[in-house]
C-alpha cells in the first residue's frame, strides 16, 4: 500500500504546461536555450533536480535521526544533466551534500546510507550514474 501518491498532468511536453492534481504546483515548461529552445520557463531536468535534492536531504536527516548523529544542518545541490545515449537521451546526476556538525568521515558515511534509502536514488539505481560528494563543516 502506498504511503503517498502524487499525480501531475502535462500538455505540450517540454513546451507545455503541467499541474499537480491538488493544484498546488502549476508550471509552464520550455525547452532550454542550450537545447535550441526559447528558455524562459522551467524544464523537466530542473524539476527532477529539485525533487531529488529535497528527497535526498530528507533521507540524510532521516538517517541522522535514526542513528542519533549530531547533525546540526544539511543542504543539497543536485545537478542533473541531459546526455546523449545513442539515438536517445539519458540523465546524469551529481549530488553535493553539505553537512554541519559531523566530521568528514561521518558525513560521508551518512550520505552513503542516505543514498541507500532515498526513493529517488532507489528509482534510478542501475540506470543513471550518480556522483556523490560531501562537504562537512
DSSP file (Angstrom, degrees, kcal/mol; ACC not computed):
  #  RESIDUE AA STRUCTURE BP1 BP2  ACC     N-H-->O    O-->H-N    N-H-->O    O-->H-N    TCO  KAPPA ALPHA  PHI   PSI    X-CA   Y-CA   Z-CA
    1    1 A X              0   0    0      0, 0.0     2,-0.1     0, 0.0     3,-0.0   0.000 360.0 360.0 360.0 132.9    0.0    0.0    0.0
    2    2 A X        -     0   0    0      1,-0.1     3,-0.1     3,-0.0     0, 0.0  -0.385 360.0-153.1 -67.7 139.6    1.4    3.4   -1.0
    3    3 A X  S    S-     0   0    0      1,-0.4     2,-0.3    -2,-0.1    -1,-0.1   0.783  83.2  -6.9 -78.1 -29.9    2.3    5.8    1.8
    4    4 A X        -     0   0    0      2,-0.0     2,-0.4    -3,-0.0    -1,-0.4  -0.953  62.6-157.5-163.6 145.1    1.6    8.8   -0.6
    5    5 A X        -     0   0    0     -2,-0.3     2,-0.3    -3,-0.1    -3,-0.0  -0.998   6.7-165.6-132.1 130.5    0.8    9.2   -4.2
    6    6 A X        -     0   0    0     -2,-0.4     2,-0.4    15,-0.0    -2,-0.0  -0.858   5.1-165.7-110.6 149.2    1.3   12.3   -6.3
    7    7 A X        +     0   0    0     -2,-0.3    14,-2.7     2,-0.0     2,-0.3  -1.000   6.9 179.5-137.7 136.9   -0.2   13.0   -9.7
    8    8 A X  E     -A   20   0A   0     -2,-0.4     2,-0.4    12,-0.3    12,-0.2  -0.978  13.3-152.3-134.5 149.0    0.6   15.5  -12.4
    9    9 A X  E     -A   19   0A   0     10,-2.9    10,-2.2    -2,-0.3     2,-0.4  -0.980  13.3-171.6-122.9 132.0   -0.8   16.2  -15.8
   10   10 A X  E     -A   18   0A   0     -2,-0.4     2,-0.4     8,-0.2     8,-0.2  -0.967   7.4-172.4-125.0 138.5    1.2   17.8  -18.6
   11   11 A X  E    S+A   17   0A   0      6,-2.4     6,-2.5    -2,-0.4    -2,-0.0  -0.993  73.6  23.3-123.8 138.5    0.1   19.1  -22.0
   12   12 A X  S >  S-     0   0    0     -2,-0.4     3,-1.8     4,-0.3    -1,-0.1   0.495  92.2-128.5  90.9   3.8    2.6   20.2  -24.7
   13   13 A X  G >  S-     0   0    0      1,-0.3     3,-1.3     2,-0.2    -2,-0.2  -0.247  81.2  -4.9  56.7-135.4    5.6   18.2  -23.4
   14   14 A X  G 3  S+     0   0    0      1,-0.3    -1,-0.3     2,-0.1    -2,-0.1   0.626 144.3  45.8 -68.4 -13.5    8.7   20.2  -22.9
   15   15 A X  G <  S+     0   0    0     -3,-1.8    -1,-0.3    15,-0.2    -2,-0.2  -0.186 108.3  73.4-118.1  40.0    7.0   23.3  -24.4
   16   16 A X  S <  S-     0   0    0     -3,-1.3    13,-3.2    11,-0.0     2,-0.3  -0.116  79.6 -85.1-126.9-143.0    3.8   22.9  -22.4
   17   17 A X  E     -AB  11  28A   0     -6,-2.5    -6,-2.4    11,-0.3     2,-0.4  -0.995  28.7-163.9-143.4 141.5    2.2   23.3  -19.1
   18   18 A X  E     +AB  10  27A   0      9,-3.0     9,-3.0    -2,-0.3     2,-0.3  -0.964   6.7 179.2-130.2 148.2    2.0   21.0  -16.1
   19   19 A X  E     -AB   9  26A   0    -10,-2.2   -10,-2.9    -2,-0.4     7,-0.2  -0.998  25.8-124.5-144.4 144.3   -0.2   20.9  -13.0
   20   20 A X  E >   -A    8   0A   0      5,-2.2     3,-1.8    -2,-0.3   -12,-0.3  -0.551  32.7-113.0 -82.0 156.3   -0.5   18.6  -10.0
   21   21 A X  T 3  S+     0   0    0    -14,-2.7   -13,-0.1     1,-0.3    -1,-0.1   0.767 117.9  53.3 -63.2 -25.5   -3.9   17.1   -9.2
   22   22 A X  T 3  S-     0   0    0    -15,-0.3    -1,-0.3     3,-0.0   -14,-0.1   0.519 108.8-124.9 -86.7  -4.3   -4.1   19.2   -6.0
   23   23 A X  S <  S+     0   0    0     -3,-1.8    -2,-0.1     2,-0.2     3,-0.1   0.493  78.6 117.7  78.4   3.0   -3.4   22.4   -7.9
   24   24 A X  S    S+     0   0    0      1,-0.2     2,-0.5    -5,-0.0    -1,-0.1   0.776  73.0  45.5 -76.2 -25.3   -0.5   23.4   -5.6
   25   25 A X        +     0   0    0     -5,-0.1    -5,-2.2     2,-0.0     2,-0.4  -0.970  61.0 166.4-123.2 120.5    2.0   23.3   -8.5
   26   26 A X  E     +B   19   0A   0     -2,-0.5     2,-0.4    -7,-0.2    -7,-0.2  -0.990  15.1 173.4-130.7 121.4    1.3   24.9  -11.8
   27   27 A X  E     -B   18   0A   0     -9,-3.0    -9,-3.0    -2,-0.4     2,-0.3  -0.989  28.8-140.7-140.1 133.9    4.3   25.3  -14.1
   28   28 A X  E     -B   17   0A   0     -2,-0.4    14,-1.0   -11,-0.2     2,-0.4  -0.692  27.0-148.9 -84.0 144.7    4.9   26.4  -17.6
   29   29 A X  B     +c   42   0B   0    -13,-3.2     2,-0.3    -2,-0.3    14,-0.2  -0.887  18.3 174.6-118.3 146.2    7.6   24.4  -19.4
   30   30 A X        -     0   0    0     12,-2.4     2,-0.3    -2,-0.4   -15,-0.2  -0.996  37.7-105.6-148.5 147.9   10.0   25.5  -22.1
   31   31 A X        -     0   0    0     -2,-0.3     8,-2.4     8,-0.1    10,-0.1  -0.564  49.8-110.4 -67.7 131.8   12.9   23.9  -23.9
   32   32 A X    > > -     0   0    0     -2,-0.3     5,-2.3     6,-0.2     3,-1.6  -0.270  18.9-117.4 -65.0 153.3   16.2   25.5  -22.5
   33   33 A X  G > 5S+     0   0    0      1,-0.3     3,-2.2     3,-0.2    -1,-0.1   0.853 114.1  65.5 -56.7 -35.6   18.1   27.8  -24.8
   34   34 A X  G 3 5S+     0   0    0      1,-0.3    -1,-0.3     2,-0.1    -2,-0.1   0.720 104.2  45.8 -61.9 -20.7   21.0   25.3  -24.6
   35   35 A X  G < 5S-     0   0    0     -3,-1.6    -1,-0.3     2,-0.0    -2,-0.2   0.192 130.6 -92.9-106.3  14.4   18.9   22.8  -26.5
   36   36 A X  T < 5S+     0   0    0     -3,-2.2    -3,-0.2     1,-0.3    -2,-0.1   0.536  87.9 122.8  90.0   6.7   17.7   25.3  -29.0
   37   37 A X  S   <S-     0   0    0     -5,-2.3    -1,-0.3    -7,-0.1    -5,-0.1  -0.284  75.2-104.6 -92.8-178.2   14.5   26.4  -27.2
   38   38 A X        -     0   0    0      1,-0.2    -5,-0.2    -2,-0.1    -6,-0.2   0.662  46.2-157.2 -80.8 -16.2   13.4   29.8  -26.1
   39   39 A X        +     0   0    0     -8,-2.4    -1,-0.2     1,-0.1    -8,-0.1  -0.320  50.9 119.0  66.6-160.7   14.1   29.3  -22.4
   40   40 A X  S    S+     0   0    0      1,-0.2     2,-0.3   -10,-0.1    -1,-0.1   0.425  71.8  57.1  84.4  -1.8   12.2   31.5  -20.0
   41   41 A X  S    S-     0   0    0    -10,-0.1   -12,-0.2   -11,-0.1    -1,-0.2  -0.941  91.1 -85.1-149.6 169.7   10.4   28.6  -18.2
   42   42 A X  B     -c   29   0B   0    -14,-1.0   -12,-2.4    -2,-0.3     2,-0.3  -0.158  37.2-152.0 -74.5 172.0   11.4   25.6  -16.2
   43   43 A X     >  -     0   0    0    -14,-0.2     4,-2.0   -12,-0.1     3,-0.5  -0.912  32.0 -97.3-140.5 166.8   12.2   22.2  -17.7
   44   44 A X  H  > S+     0   0    0     -2,-0.3     4,-2.6     1,-0.2     5,-0.2   0.837 119.5  56.2 -57.5 -35.7   12.0   18.5  -16.6
   45   45 A X  H  > S+     0   0    0      1,-0.2     4,-2.3     2,-0.2    -1,-0.2   0.898 108.0  48.3 -65.3 -38.8   15.6   18.4  -15.6
   46   46 A X  H  > S+     0   0    0     -3,-0.5     4,-2.3     2,-0.2    -1,-0.2   0.914 112.1  49.0 -65.3 -42.7   15.2   21.3  -13.2
   47   47 A X  H  X S+     0   0    0     -4,-2.0     4,-2.4     1,-0.2    -2,-0.2   0.903 112.1  48.4 -64.2 -40.8   12.1   19.8  -11.7
   48   48 A X  H  X S+     0   0    0     -4,-2.6     4,-3.0    -5,-0.2     5,-0.3   0.907 109.5  53.3 -64.4 -41.3   13.9   16.5  -11.3
   49   49 A X  H  X S+     0   0    0     -4,-2.3     4,-2.5     2,-0.2    -2,-0.2   0.918 111.1  45.6 -61.2 -44.4   16.9   18.2   -9.7
   50   50 A X  H  X S+     0   0    0     -4,-2.3     4,-2.5     2,-0.2     5,-0.2   0.938 115.0  47.3 -64.9 -46.2   14.7   20.0   -7.1
   51   51 A X  H  X S+     0   0    0     -4,-2.4     4,-2.4     1,-0.2    -2,-0.2   0.922 114.5  45.8 -61.3 -44.9   12.8   16.8   -6.3
   52   52 A X  H  X S+     0   0    0     -4,-3.0     4,-3.0     2,-0.2     5,-0.3   0.923 113.0  49.8 -66.4 -44.4   15.9   14.7   -6.0
   53   53 A X  H  X S+     0   0    0     -4,-2.5     4,-2.4    -5,-0.3     5,-0.2   0.923 113.7  45.7 -60.6 -44.7   17.7   17.3   -3.8
   54   54 A X  H  X S+     0   0    0     -4,-2.5     4,-1.9    -5,-0.2    -1,-0.2   0.921 115.6  46.0 -65.0 -44.0   14.7   17.7   -1.5
   55   55 A X  H  X S+     0   0    0     -4,-2.4     4,-2.0    -5,-0.2    -2,-0.2   0.920 113.7  48.4 -65.1 -44.2   14.2   13.9   -1.2
   56   56 A X  H  X S+     0   0    0     -4,-3.0     4,-2.3     2,-0.2    -2,-0.2   0.900 109.7  51.3 -67.0 -40.8   17.9   13.2   -0.6
   57   57 A X  H  X S+     0   0    0     -4,-2.4     4,-2.3    -5,-0.3    -1,-0.2   0.912 109.6  51.2 -62.1 -39.8   18.3   15.9    2.0
   58   58 A X  H  X S+     0   0    0     -4,-1.9     4,-2.4     1,-0.2    -1,-0.2   0.886 108.2  52.3 -62.9 -37.6   15.3   14.4    3.8
   59   59 A X  H  X S+     0   0    0     -4,-2.0     4,-2.6     2,-0.2     5,-0.2   0.897 107.8  51.9 -64.4 -39.9   16.9   11.0    3.6
   60   60 A X  H  X S+     0   0    0     -4,-2.3     4,-2.5     1,-0.2    -2,-0.2   0.942 112.1  45.3 -59.3 -48.2   20.1   12.4    5.2
   61   61 A X  H  X S+     0   0    0     -4,-2.3     4,-2.4     2,-0.2    -2,-0.2   0.881 112.1  52.4 -64.8 -38.3   18.1   13.9    8.1
   62   62 A X  H  X S+     0   0    0     -4,-2.4     4,-2.5     2,-0.2    -2,-0.2   0.939 112.1  44.5 -61.9 -49.1   16.1   10.6    8.5
   63   63 A X  H  X S+     0   0    0     -4,-2.6     4,-2.5     1,-0.2    -2,-0.2   0.916 112.6  52.1 -63.7 -43.3   19.3    8.5    8.7
   64   64 A X  H  <>S+     0   0    0     -4,-2.5     5,-2.6    -5,-0.2     4,-0.4   0.915 111.3  47.1 -60.2 -43.1   20.9   11.0   11.1
   65   65 A X  H ><5S+     0   0    0     -4,-2.4     3,-1.0     3,-0.2    -2,-0.2   0.941 113.5  47.7 -62.4 -47.6   17.9   10.9   13.4
   66   66 A X  H 3<5S+     0   0    0     -4,-2.5    -2,-0.2     1,-0.3    -1,-0.2   0.837 116.8  42.6 -65.1 -32.9   17.7    7.1   13.4
   67   67 A X  T 3<5S-     0   0    0     -4,-2.5    -1,-0.3    -5,-0.2    -2,-0.2   0.400 108.7-125.4 -92.1   2.5   21.5    6.8   14.1
   68   68 A X  T < 5 +     0   0    0     -3,-1.0    -3,-0.2    -4,-0.4     2,-0.2   0.881  48.7 168.7  54.4  43.0   21.3    9.6   16.7
   69   69 A X      < -     0   0    0     -5,-2.6     2,-1.0    -6,-0.2    -1,-0.2  -0.553  46.2-116.2 -83.3 151.2   24.1   11.6   14.9
   70   70 A X        +     0   0    0     -2,-0.2     2,-0.3    31,-0.2    -1,-0.1  -0.115  52.8 160.7 -82.3  41.5   24.8   15.2   15.9
   71   71 A X        -     0   0    0     -2,-1.0    30,-0.2     1,-0.2     3,-0.1  -0.481  16.4-179.7 -64.2 123.2   23.8   16.6   12.5
   72   72 A X        -     0   0    0     28,-3.6     2,-0.3     1,-0.4    29,-0.2   0.785  62.8 -14.5 -94.3 -33.9   23.0   20.3   13.0
   73   73 A X  E     -D  100   0C   0     27,-1.2    27,-2.2     2,-0.0    -1,-0.4  -0.983  56.8-165.0-163.1 162.2   22.1   21.2    9.5
   74   74 A X  E     -D   99   0C   0     -2,-0.3     2,-0.3    25,-0.2    25,-0.2  -0.986   3.4-176.6-151.4 155.7   22.2   19.9    5.9
   75   75 A X  E     -D   98   0C   0     23,-2.0    23,-2.7    -2,-0.3     2,-0.4  -0.976  11.0-151.9-150.4 154.2   21.8   21.2    2.4
   76   76 A X  E     -D   97   0C   0     -2,-0.3     2,-0.5    21,-0.2    21,-0.2  -0.976   8.1-165.2-132.0 142.6   21.8   19.5   -1.1
   77   77 A X  E     -D   96   0C   0     19,-2.0    19,-2.9    -2,-0.4     2,-0.5  -0.994  12.8-165.9-122.4 123.1   22.7   20.6   -4.5
   78   78 A X  E     -D   95   0C   0     -2,-0.5     2,-0.6    17,-0.2    17,-0.2  -0.938   2.9-165.6-109.7 127.9   21.6   18.3   -7.3
   79   79 A X  E     -D   94   0C   0     15,-2.8    15,-2.3    -2,-0.5     2,-0.5  -0.962   7.5-169.6-112.7 117.7   23.0   18.8  -10.8
   80   80 A X  E     -D   93   0C   0     -2,-0.6     2,-0.4    13,-0.2    13,-0.2  -0.934   2.6-167.1-112.9 124.3   21.0   16.9  -13.5
   81   81 A X  E     -D   92   0C   0     11,-3.1    11,-2.0    -2,-0.5     2,-0.6  -0.891  18.1-139.1-113.0 140.3   22.5   16.7  -17.0
   82   82 A X  E     -D   91   0C   0     -2,-0.4     2,-0.3     9,-0.2     9,-0.2  -0.879  32.9-174.6 -94.0 122.0   20.7   15.6  -20.2
   83   83 A X  E     -D   90   0C   0      7,-3.5     7,-2.5    -2,-0.6     2,-0.1  -0.848  27.8-104.8-120.8 151.0   23.2   13.4  -22.1
   84   84 A X  E     -D   89   0C   0     -2,-0.3     5,-0.3     5,-0.2     2,-0.2  -0.459  30.6-176.0 -70.7 149.7   23.2   11.7  -25.5
   85   85 A X  E >   -D   88   0C   0      3,-2.2     3,-2.4     1,-0.3     2,-0.4  -0.659  58.2 -69.2-147.8  83.7   22.6    8.0  -25.5
   86   86 A X  T 3  S-     0   0    0      1,-0.3    -1,-0.3    -2,-0.2     0, 0.0  -0.533 116.8 -16.5  65.2-123.8   22.8    6.6  -29.0
   87   87 A X  T 3  S+     0   0    0     -2,-0.4    -1,-0.3    -3,-0.1     2,-0.1   0.477 140.3  45.2 -89.1  -2.7   19.8    7.9  -30.8
   88   88 A X  E <  S-D   85   0C   0     -3,-2.4    -3,-2.2     1,-0.0     2,-0.3  -0.153  84.5-100.6-117.2-148.6   18.1    8.8  -27.5
   89   89 A X  E     -D   84   0C   0     -5,-0.3     2,-0.3    -2,-0.1    -5,-0.2  -0.920  22.1-171.8-140.5 160.5   19.0   10.5  -24.2
   90   90 A X  E     -D   83   0C   0     -7,-2.5    -7,-3.5    -2,-0.3     2,-0.3  -0.942  23.4-113.5-146.7 168.9   19.9    9.7  -20.6
   91   91 A X  E     -D   82   0C   0     -2,-0.3    38,-0.6    -9,-0.2     2,-0.4  -0.773  17.0-165.1-105.8 151.0   20.4   11.5  -17.4
   92   92 A X  E     -De  81 129C   0    -11,-2.0   -11,-3.1    -2,-0.3     2,-0.4  -0.985  12.6-161.7-128.0 143.1   23.5   12.1  -15.3
   93   93 A X  E     -De  80 130C   0     36,-2.5    38,-2.6    -2,-0.4     2,-0.4  -0.980  14.2-170.6-131.9 137.6   23.3   13.3  -11.7
   94   94 A X  E     -De  79 131C   0    -15,-2.3   -15,-2.8    -2,-0.4     2,-0.5  -0.997  11.3-164.2-121.5 125.6   25.8   14.9   -9.3
   95   95 A X  E     -De  78 132C   0     36,-3.2    38,-2.2    -2,-0.4     2,-0.6  -0.949   2.7-169.8-112.1 122.1   24.6   15.2   -5.7
   96   96 A X  E     -De  77 133C   0    -19,-2.9   -19,-2.0    -2,-0.5     2,-0.3  -0.941   8.5-164.7-114.6 112.3   26.6   17.6   -3.5
   97   97 A X  E     -De  76 134C   0     36,-3.0    38,-2.3    -2,-0.6     2,-0.4  -0.740   6.5-163.5 -97.4 143.5   25.8   17.3    0.2
   98   98 A X  E     -De  75 135C   0    -23,-2.7   -23,-2.0    -2,-0.3     2,-0.3  -0.997  13.3-176.8-122.4 128.8   26.7   19.9    2.8
   99   99 A X  E     -De  74 136C   0     36,-2.3    38,-1.7    -2,-0.4     2,-0.4  -0.910  13.9-156.2-125.0 154.3   26.5   18.9    6.5
  100  100 A X  E    S+D   73   0C   0    -27,-2.2   -28,-3.6    -2,-0.3   -27,-1.2  -0.998  75.6  28.4-128.5 131.6   27.1   20.8    9.7
  101  101 A X  S    S+     0   0    0     -2,-0.4     2,-0.3     1,-0.3   -31,-0.2   0.369  99.7  87.7 105.6  -3.5   28.0   19.1   13.0
  102  102 A X  S    S-     0   0    0    -33,-0.1    -1,-0.3     2,-0.0    35,-0.1  -0.919  74.2-118.0-124.8 151.9   29.8   16.0   11.6
  103  103 A X     >  -     0   0    0     -2,-0.3     4,-2.5    34,-0.1     5,-0.2  -0.353  42.5 -96.9 -77.5 172.2   33.4   15.3   10.7
  104  104 A X  H  > S+     0   0    0      1,-0.2     4,-2.5     2,-0.2     5,-0.2   0.893 122.3  49.3 -60.4 -44.3   34.1   14.5    7.0
  105  105 A X  H  > S+     0   0    0      1,-0.2     4,-2.1     2,-0.2    -1,-0.2   0.918 113.5  45.9 -64.1 -43.5   34.2   10.7    7.6
  106  106 A X  H  > S+     0   0    0      2,-0.2     4,-2.4     1,-0.2    -1,-0.2   0.889 112.7  51.0 -66.4 -38.7   30.9   10.7    9.5
  107  107 A X  H  X S+     0   0    0     -4,-2.5     4,-2.5     2,-0.2    -2,-0.2   0.907 110.1  49.4 -65.1 -41.8   29.3   12.9    6.8
  108  108 A X  H  X S+     0   0    0     -4,-2.5     4,-2.1     2,-0.2    -2,-0.2   0.902 111.7  48.5 -64.2 -40.9   30.5   10.6    4.0
  109  109 A X  H  X S+     0   0    0     -4,-2.1     4,-2.1     2,-0.2    -2,-0.2   0.904 111.3  51.1 -64.8 -41.1   29.1    7.6    5.8
  110  110 A X  H  X S+     0   0    0     -4,-2.4     4,-2.5     2,-0.2    -2,-0.2   0.933 110.8  47.2 -61.0 -47.9   25.8    9.4    6.4
  111  111 A X  H  X S+     0   0    0     -4,-2.5     4,-2.1     1,-0.2    -1,-0.2   0.880 109.7  54.2 -64.3 -38.2   25.4   10.4    2.8
  112  112 A X  H  X S+     0   0    0     -4,-2.1     4,-0.8     2,-0.2    -1,-0.2   0.916 111.0  45.4 -61.4 -43.0   26.3    6.8    1.7
  113  113 A X  H >X S+     0   0    0     -4,-2.1     4,-0.9     1,-0.2     3,-0.7   0.894 110.5  53.6 -67.0 -40.5   23.5    5.4    3.9
  114  114 A X  H >X S+     0   0    0     -4,-2.5     4,-2.3     1,-0.2     3,-0.7   0.876 103.2  57.7 -61.4 -36.8   21.0    8.1    2.7
  115  115 A X  H 3< S+     0   0    0     -4,-2.1    -1,-0.2     1,-0.2    -2,-0.2   0.776 102.8  55.7 -64.7 -25.9   21.8    7.0   -0.9
  116  116 A X  H << S+     0   0    0     -4,-0.8    -1,-0.2    -3,-0.7    -2,-0.2   0.765 118.4  30.5 -76.3 -26.0   20.6    3.5    0.0
  117  117 A X  H << S+     0   0    0     -4,-0.9    -2,-0.2    -3,-0.7    -1,-0.1   0.625  85.5 112.5-111.1 -15.5   17.2    4.6    1.3
  118  118 A X     X  -     0   0    0     -4,-2.3     4,-2.6    -5,-0.2     5,-0.2  -0.399  62.8-140.4 -61.8 127.6   16.3    7.7   -0.8
  119  119 A X  H  > S+     0   0    0      1,-0.2     4,-2.1     2,-0.2    -1,-0.2   0.857 102.1  51.2 -59.2 -36.3   13.4    6.8   -3.1
  120  120 A X  H  > S+     0   0    0      2,-0.2     4,-1.8     1,-0.2    -1,-0.2   0.937 110.8  48.2 -66.5 -45.3   14.9    8.8   -6.0
  121  121 A X  H  > S+     0   0    0      1,-0.2     4,-1.3     2,-0.2    -2,-0.2   0.920 113.5  47.5 -59.6 -43.7   18.2    7.0   -5.6
  122  122 A X  H  < S+     0   0    0     -4,-2.6    -1,-0.2     1,-0.2    -2,-0.2   0.853 109.1  54.8 -66.8 -34.2   16.4    3.7   -5.5
  123  123 A X  H  < S+     0   0    0     -4,-2.1    -1,-0.2    -5,-0.2    -2,-0.2   0.846 118.8  31.5 -68.1 -33.9   14.3    4.5   -8.5
  124  124 A X  H >X S+     0   0    0     -4,-1.8     3,-2.7    -5,-0.1     4,-1.9   0.496  83.6 130.7-105.6  -3.9   17.2    5.3  -10.7
  125  125 A X  T 3< S+     0   0    0     -4,-1.3     4,-0.1     1,-0.3    -3,-0.0  -0.261  81.3  13.5 -55.2 129.7   19.9    2.9   -9.3
  126  126 A X  T 34 S+     0   0    0      2,-0.4    -1,-0.3     1,-0.1     3,-0.1   0.280 125.9  61.8  88.0 -10.6   21.5    1.0  -12.2
  127  127 A X  T <4 S+     0   0    0     -3,-2.7     2,-0.4     1,-0.3   -36,-0.2   0.655 101.8  40.9-116.0 -27.9   20.0    3.3  -14.8
  128  128 A X  S  < S-     0   0    0     -4,-1.9     2,-0.4   -38,-0.1    -2,-0.4  -0.989  78.4-125.3-129.1 130.1   21.5    6.7  -14.0
  129  129 A X  E     -e   92   0C   0    -38,-0.6   -36,-2.5    -2,-0.4     2,-0.5  -0.625  29.2-167.3 -73.1 125.9   25.1    7.5  -13.0
  130  130 A X  E     -e   93   0C   0     -2,-0.4     2,-0.5   -38,-0.2   -36,-0.2  -0.973   7.3-160.0-120.2 119.4   25.0    9.4   -9.7
  131  131 A X  E     -e   94   0C   0    -38,-2.6   -36,-3.2    -2,-0.5     2,-0.4  -0.876  12.5-157.5 -98.0 125.1   28.2   11.1   -8.4
  132  132 A X  E     +e   95   0C   0     -2,-0.5     2,-0.3   -38,-0.2   -36,-0.2  -0.836  14.7 174.0-103.8 138.9   28.1   11.8   -4.7
  133  133 A X  E     -e   96   0C   0    -38,-2.2   -36,-3.0    -2,-0.4     2,-0.4  -0.985  10.4-160.4-138.9 153.3   30.2   14.5   -2.9
  134  134 A X  E     -e   97   0C   0     -2,-0.3     2,-0.5   -38,-0.2   -36,-0.2  -0.995   9.5-169.0-137.5 135.9   30.2   15.7    0.7
  135  135 A X  E     -e   98   0C   0    -38,-2.3   -36,-2.3    -2,-0.4     2,-0.3  -0.965  16.3-162.6-123.9 112.7   31.4   18.8    2.4
  136  136 A X  E      e   99   0C   0     -2,-0.5   -36,-0.2   -38,-0.2   -32,-0.1  -0.726 360.0 360.0 -96.3 143.8   31.4   18.6    6.2
  137  137 A X              0   0    0    -38,-1.7   -37,-0.2    -2,-0.3    -1,-0.1   0.293 360.0 360.0-137.2 360.0   31.6   21.6    8.4
